[in-house]
């Protein structure tokens, strides 16, 4: 499956290993990977946790549209988007994006597109829990 949401912590490297099994040996020359983790700070405050909410069905649909758009733009053998939802603590992976292609330029370009598109288009809502116990919604995406 190219797109998945995970309510529990996931191991990005294990997901990558499982994803490469169906690819024929030598069938791709490049793999570009991005793994994003939760920082313990934001806007000058210490962050203790974050709750990442989504709209089931809508979120997966938008991630699948982003994945198809990347496949239409670049010659990709495989694409993987894995994203956390629910309660996340600093240091835990939030997102894995990977693109396999024959050449590195397409893999790099597609991976960057995937990350930027999901940050700006995917319907996720983030609420941070700060060190003093306050909670705040993160405004917009990076």
C-alpha positions as CSV (number, residue, x, y, z in Angstrom):
1,X,0.0,0.0,0.0
2,X,1.5,3.3,-1.0
3,X,-0.4,5.4,1.6
4,X,-1.0,4.6,5.2
5,X,-2.0,6.3,8.4
6,X,-0.7,5.0,11.8
7,X,-2.4,5.6,15.1
8,X,0.6,4.0,16.9
9,X,4.3,4.6,16.6
10,X,5.9,3.1,13.5
11,X,9.4,2.1,12.4
12,X,10.1,4.0,9.1
13,X,13.0,1.6,8.2
14,X,10.8,-1.5,8.7
15,X,8.2,0.1,6.4
16,X,10.9,0.8,3.8
17,X,12.2,-2.7,4.0
18,X,8.7,-4.1,3.4
19,X,8.1,-1.8,0.5
20,X,11.3,-2.7,-1.4
21,X,10.5,-6.5,-1.4
22,X,8.3,-6.4,-4.5
23,X,10.7,-4.3,-6.5
24,X,12.9,-6.3,-8.9
25,X,16.6,-6.2,-8.0
26,X,18.3,-3.5,-10.1
27,X,15.0,-2.1,-11.3
28,X,15.6,1.2,-9.7
29,X,18.7,3.3,-9.4
30,X,17.6,5.8,-6.8
31,X,15.6,6.0,-3.6
32,X,14.9,9.4,-1.9
33,X,13.6,9.2,1.6
34,X,12.3,11.8,4.1
35,X,11.5,11.0,7.7
36,X,10.0,13.7,9.8
37,X,10.0,13.5,13.6
38,X,8.3,15.6,16.3
39,X,10.5,18.4,17.7
40,X,10.4,19.2,21.4
41,X,10.1,22.9,20.7
42,X,8.0,25.2,18.6
43,X,7.6,29.0,18.5
44,X,9.9,29.4,21.5
45,X,8.1,26.9,23.7
46,X,8.9,23.4,24.9
47,X,6.5,20.9,23.4
48,X,5.8,17.8,25.4
49,X,3.4,16.1,23.0
50,X,1.2,16.7,20.0
51,X,-2.2,15.3,19.0
52,X,-2.6,14.9,15.2
53,X,-6.2,14.8,14.2
54,X,-7.5,13.9,10.7
55,X,-10.8,13.3,8.9
56,X,-11.0,9.6,8.1
57,X,-11.5,8.9,4.4
58,X,-10.8,12.5,3.4
59,X,-7.2,12.5,4.6
60,X,-6.4,9.2,2.9
61,X,-8.1,10.4,-0.3
62,X,-6.0,13.5,-0.4
63,X,-2.8,11.6,0.3
64,X,-3.7,9.2,-2.6
65,X,-4.3,12.2,-4.9
66,X,-0.9,13.6,-4.0
67,X,0.7,10.1,-4.6
68,X,-0.9,9.8,-8.1
69,X,0.1,13.3,-9.0
70,X,3.8,12.5,-8.2
71,X,3.5,9.3,-10.4
72,X,2.1,11.4,-13.2
73,X,4.9,13.9,-13.0
74,X,7.9,11.6,-12.6
75,X,8.9,8.1,-13.8
76,X,8.6,6.3,-10.4
77,X,8.7,2.6,-9.7
78,X,7.3,3.0,-6.2
79,X,6.0,5.6,-3.7
80,X,5.4,5.4,0.0
81,X,3.7,7.8,2.3
82,X,3.2,6.8,6.0
83,X,1.8,9.4,8.4
84,X,1.1,9.3,12.1
85,X,-2.2,10.3,13.7
86,X,-3.2,10.5,17.3
87,X,-0.9,11.3,20.3
88,X,2.8,11.8,19.4
89,X,5.8,12.5,21.7
90,X,9.0,14.3,20.7
91,X,11.4,12.1,18.8
92,X,8.7,9.9,17.3
93,X,8.4,9.7,13.5
94,X,5.5,11.6,12.2
95,X,5.9,11.1,8.5
96,X,7.8,8.8,6.0
97,X,7.9,9.8,2.4
98,X,9.9,7.7,-0.1
99,X,10.2,7.7,-3.9
100,X,12.0,5.1,-6.1
101,X,13.0,5.9,-9.6
102,X,15.5,4.9,-12.3
103,X,17.5,8.2,-11.7
104,X,18.2,10.3,-8.7
105,X,16.8,13.6,-10.0
106,X,13.3,12.2,-10.4
107,X,13.5,10.5,-7.0
108,X,14.7,13.7,-5.2
109,X,12.2,15.9,-7.1
110,X,9.3,13.6,-6.4
111,X,10.2,13.1,-2.7
112,X,10.3,16.9,-2.2
113,X,7.0,17.4,-4.0
114,X,5.4,14.7,-1.9
115,X,6.5,16.3,1.4
116,X,5.6,19.8,0.4
117,X,2.2,18.7,-1.0
118,X,1.2,16.8,2.0
119,X,2.3,19.6,4.3
120,X,0.1,22.1,2.4
121,X,-2.8,20.0,1.2
122,X,-3.4,17.1,3.5
123,X,-6.2,17.7,6.1
124,X,-4.4,17.2,9.4
125,X,-5.0,19.3,12.6
126,X,-2.2,19.6,15.1
127,X,-2.6,20.4,18.8
128,X,0.5,20.8,20.9
129,X,0.8,20.2,24.6
130,X,3.4,22.6,26.1
131,X,5.6,22.1,29.1
132,X,3.4,24.2,31.3
133,X,0.3,22.0,30.4
134,X,-1.3,24.6,28.0
135,X,-2.6,23.3,24.7
136,X,-2.6,25.2,21.5
137,X,-3.6,24.5,17.9
138,X,-0.8,24.9,15.3
139,X,-1.8,27.5,12.8
140,X,-1.2,26.6,9.2
141,X,1.5,24.3,7.8
142,X,5.2,24.9,7.2
